[in-house]
Amino acid sequence: MARYKLTIEYDGTPYVGWQRQNNGHAVQSAIEKAGLKFCGHEITVRGAGRTDAGVHARGQVAHVDFEKQWPAQTVCDAINAYLGRADERVVIIKAEAVDDTFDARFSALKRHYLFRIINRRTPLAIERDRAVWVKRPLDEAIMHAAAQHLVGRHDFTTFRSSHCQANNPVRTLDQLDVSRSGDVVEIRAAAKSFLHNQIRSFAGTLILVGEGRWKADRVVEALAAKDRAACGPVAGPQGLYFMQIEYPTIQD
């Protein structure tokens, strides 16, 4: 067997999420179908992390095993050709041959996400499925200051989905930065791993702070509550992007 690391970009709008499931078409399924047409045998594409319906990726990573060794560029070009023929909104940015100790999920050191907000009075047209629209003016400096209370190792029960399957709600958040460029407010988050809906929960809460509807102290109180009911509303999936995953240098 020959293992390959795939770096993947996708528009999550038409998909039910990364993971294959019975209620619709998934990104994972799209790549597996294209891979089957390329290599002639069933494959399983194992991603570094799941994304929900409507969430995008600029640097998702997966690994896949083929029965035959192929040049990495051939793998990339062939899968992309079949994805294109199927009119999928998925692209393999890069394929790399790796040894069988590489695991897209378990070898990861850190995951990076971006949440995009368009903050303007008028609704969105081009960016409608690419960002969350917030009409009220946002104070990004206050949002950033409030976000720093969440950085570090905490019990994030308040900021995870009630359907989250993780056994432990404790995570170490390495980065949660808020910045603005024109009408675009960006929230950038980094950690080894995240809970289900954690970043979208952060975003919804920080939007309340930016609008002046919450004081920063309420974010501290929400975190301490360890209660999902203390969280702000979960922000829409269209603003979330899986940006990058860091791996040990030996795996690159």
C-alpha positions as CSV (number, residue, x, y, z in Angstrom):
1,M,0.0,0.0,0.0
2,A,1.1,3.6,-0.7
3,R,0.0,6.4,1.5
4,Y,-0.5,10.0,0.4
5,K,-1.1,13.2,2.3
6,L,-3.7,15.4,0.5
7,T,-4.1,19.1,1.1
8,I,-7.7,20.1,0.2
9,E,-9.7,23.2,-0.6
10,Y,-13.5,23.2,-0.8
11,D,-16.6,25.3,-0.9
12,G,-18.7,23.8,1.8
13,T,-22.0,25.4,0.6
14,P,-23.5,22.4,-1.3
15,Y,-22.2,19.7,1.1
16,V,-23.6,18.1,4.3
17,G,-20.1,18.5,5.7
18,W,-16.8,16.7,5.5
19,Q,-17.9,13.3,6.7
20,R,-19.9,10.9,4.5
21,Q,-23.4,10.3,5.8
22,N,-26.8,9.2,4.6
23,N,-28.6,12.5,4.5
24,G,-26.7,14.1,1.6
25,H,-23.5,14.5,-0.4
26,A,-20.3,15.0,1.7
27,V,-16.8,16.2,0.8
28,Q,-15.2,12.9,1.9
29,S,-17.5,11.0,-0.5
30,A,-16.7,13.3,-3.4
31,I,-13.0,12.6,-3.1
32,E,-13.5,8.9,-2.5
33,K,-15.6,8.6,-5.7
34,A,-13.0,10.5,-7.7
35,G,-10.2,8.4,-6.3
36,L,-12.1,5.2,-7.2
37,K,-12.3,6.3,-10.8
38,F,-8.6,7.1,-10.8
39,C,-7.2,3.9,-9.2
40,G,-9.9,1.3,-9.8
41,H,-10.4,0.2,-6.2
42,E,-12.3,1.5,-3.2
43,I,-10.5,4.0,-1.0
44,T,-11.1,5.6,2.4
45,V,-10.1,9.2,2.7
46,R,-9.4,10.1,6.4
47,G,-9.6,13.8,7.2
48,A,-7.8,15.7,9.9
49,G,-11.0,17.1,11.2
50,R,-14.7,17.2,10.4
51,T,-16.4,20.3,9.2
52,D,-20.2,20.9,9.3
53,A,-22.5,21.6,6.4
54,G,-21.7,25.0,4.8
55,V,-18.2,25.2,6.4
56,H,-15.3,25.8,4.0
57,A,-11.7,24.7,3.8
58,R,-8.6,26.3,2.4
59,G,-6.2,23.8,4.0
60,Q,-8.0,20.6,5.1
61,V,-5.7,17.6,5.2
62,A,-6.5,14.0,4.7
63,H,-4.6,10.8,4.0
64,V,-5.4,7.9,1.7
65,D,-3.9,4.5,0.8
66,F,-3.6,3.2,-2.7
67,E,-2.7,-0.3,-3.7
68,K,-0.1,1.1,-6.2
69,Q,2.6,3.7,-5.9
70,W,1.9,6.7,-8.1
71,P,3.9,10.0,-8.6
72,A,2.3,12.5,-6.2
73,Q,1.6,14.9,-9.0
74,T,-0.3,12.2,-10.9
75,V,-2.5,11.6,-7.8
76,C,-3.2,15.3,-7.5
77,D,-4.0,15.8,-11.2
78,A,-6.1,12.7,-11.7
79,I,-8.3,13.2,-8.6
80,N,-8.8,16.8,-9.6
81,A,-9.8,15.8,-13.1
82,Y,-12.5,13.4,-11.9
83,L,-13.7,16.0,-9.3
84,G,-14.0,18.5,-12.1
85,R,-15.9,16.2,-14.3
86,A,-18.4,15.6,-11.5
87,D,-18.7,19.4,-11.0
88,E,-17.6,19.1,-7.4
89,R,-16.5,22.2,-5.5
90,V,-13.5,20.4,-4.1
91,V,-9.8,20.6,-5.2
92,I,-6.7,18.8,-4.2
93,I,-4.2,21.5,-3.7
94,K,-1.3,19.2,-3.2
95,A,-0.6,15.4,-2.9
96,E,2.5,14.1,-1.1
97,A,3.8,10.6,-0.6
98,V,4.2,9.8,3.1
99,D,5.0,6.7,5.1
100,D,2.3,4.7,6.8
101,T,3.0,6.3,10.2
102,F,1.5,9.6,9.0
103,D,-2.1,10.1,10.1
104,A,-3.9,13.2,9.0
105,R,-5.8,13.4,12.3
106,F,-3.5,12.0,15.0
107,S,-0.2,13.4,13.7
108,A,-1.5,17.0,13.7
109,L,0.1,19.4,16.1
110,K,-2.1,22.4,15.6
111,R,-5.2,23.4,13.6
112,H,-5.9,26.9,12.4
113,Y,-9.4,28.3,11.6
114,L,-10.7,31.6,10.3
115,F,-14.2,33.1,10.9
116,R,-15.2,35.9,8.5
117,I,-17.7,38.6,9.3
118,I,-18.9,41.3,6.9
119,N,-19.9,44.2,9.0
120,R,-21.9,46.7,7.0
121,R,-25.5,48.0,6.8
122,T,-26.4,46.4,3.5
123,P,-26.8,42.7,3.0
124,L,-24.4,40.4,1.1
125,A,-24.6,39.3,-2.5
126,I,-21.2,37.9,-3.6
127,E,-20.2,37.0,-0.1
128,R,-23.5,35.6,1.0
129,D,-22.2,32.0,1.4
130,R,-18.7,33.1,2.2
131,A,-19.1,35.1,5.4
132,V,-21.6,36.0,8.2
133,W,-23.3,39.4,7.8
134,V,-23.6,41.6,10.8
135,K,-25.6,44.8,10.3
136,R,-24.9,46.6,13.6
137,P,-21.5,48.2,14.0
138,L,-18.9,46.0,15.6
139,D,-16.0,47.2,17.9
140,E,-13.3,44.7,16.9
141,A,-10.9,46.0,19.6
142,I,-13.4,45.2,22.4
143,M,-14.1,41.8,20.7
144,H,-10.4,41.0,20.7
145,A,-9.9,42.0,24.3
146,A,-12.9,39.8,25.4
147,A,-11.5,36.9,23.3
148,Q,-8.3,36.9,25.3
149,H,-10.2,35.6,28.3
150,L,-10.8,32.4,26.4
151,V,-7.2,31.8,25.5
152,G,-5.5,29.1,27.5
153,R,-6.5,25.7,29.0
154,H,-10.2,25.7,30.1
155,D,-13.3,23.6,30.4
156,F,-15.2,24.8,27.3
157,T,-18.5,23.1,28.1
158,T,-20.3,26.5,27.5
159,F,-18.8,26.8,24.0
160,R,-19.5,23.3,22.6
161,S,-22.5,21.7,20.9
162,S,-24.8,19.7,23.1
163,H,-24.2,16.9,20.5
164,C,-20.4,17.1,20.8
165,Q,-19.0,13.6,21.1
166,A,-15.7,14.5,22.8
167,N,-15.2,12.7,26.1
168,N,-13.5,15.7,27.7
169,P,-14.5,19.4,27.3
170,V,-11.1,20.7,28.4
171,R,-9.0,22.1,25.6
172,T,-6.0,24.4,25.3
173,L,-6.8,27.4,23.0
174,D,-3.5,28.9,21.7
175,Q,-4.9,31.9,19.7
176,L,-8.2,33.8,19.4
177,D,-7.5,37.1,17.6
178,V,-10.0,39.6,16.2
179,S,-9.0,42.1,13.6
180,R,-10.6,44.3,10.9
181,S,-9.8,45.4,7.4
182,G,-12.5,47.7,6.0
183,D,-15.9,45.9,6.4
184,V,-14.3,42.6,7.1
185,V,-13.9,41.4,10.7
186,E,-11.8,38.3,11.1
187,I,-11.5,35.9,14.0
188,R,-8.5,33.6,13.9
189,A,-8.3,30.6,16.2
190,A,-5.6,28.0,16.7
191,A,-5.3,25.0,18.9
192,K,-4.3,21.3,18.7
193,S,-8.0,20.4,18.6
194,F,-11.4,21.9,19.0
195,L,-14.8,20.8,20.2
196,H,-17.9,20.6,18.0
197,N,-19.2,24.1,17.2
198,Q,-16.5,25.7,19.5
199,I,-15.4,28.4,17.1
200,R,-18.8,29.3,15.9
201,S,-19.9,29.5,19.5
202,F,-17.0,31.9,20.2
203,A,-17.9,33.9,17.1
204,G,-21.6,34.3,18.1
205,T,-20.6,35.4,21.6
206,L,-18.0,37.8,20.5
207,I,-20.4,39.4,18.0
208,L,-22.7,40.2,21.0
209,V,-19.7,41.9,22.7
210,G,-18.8,43.8,19.5
211,E,-22.3,45.1,19.2
212,G,-22.3,46.3,22.8
213,R,-25.0,43.9,23.9
214,W,-22.6,42.0,26.2
215,K,-19.8,43.3,28.4
216,A,-16.5,41.5,28.2
217,D,-17.0,40.3,31.8
218,R,-20.0,38.3,30.7
219,V,-17.6,36.2,28.5
220,V,-15.7,35.3,31.6
221,E,-18.9,34.5,33.4
222,A,-20.1,32.3,30.5
223,L,-16.8,30.4,30.4
224,A,-17.0,29.8,34.2
225,A,-20.6,28.7,34.0
226,K,-19.7,25.5,32.1
227,D,-23.3,25.6,30.9
228,R,-24.3,25.6,27.2
229,A,-27.2,27.9,28.1
230,A,-24.7,30.7,29.0
231,C,-23.3,30.9,25.5
232,G,-24.3,33.4,22.9
233,P,-26.0,32.2,19.7
234,V,-23.9,29.9,17.4
235,A,-22.8,31.9,14.4
236,G,-23.6,30.6,10.9
237,P,-21.3,28.0,9.2
238,Q,-20.7,30.1,6.1
239,G,-18.2,32.3,7.9
240,L,-16.0,29.4,9.0
241,Y,-12.9,28.2,7.1
242,F,-10.5,25.4,8.0
243,M,-7.3,27.1,7.1
244,Q,-4.2,25.1,7.9
245,I,-2.8,22.2,9.9
246,E,0.6,22.0,11.4
247,Y,2.5,18.7,11.5
248,P,5.9,17.6,12.7
249,T,8.6,18.6,10.2
250,I,9.5,15.0,9.6
251,Q,6.0,14.5,8.1
252,D,6.2,17.4,5.6
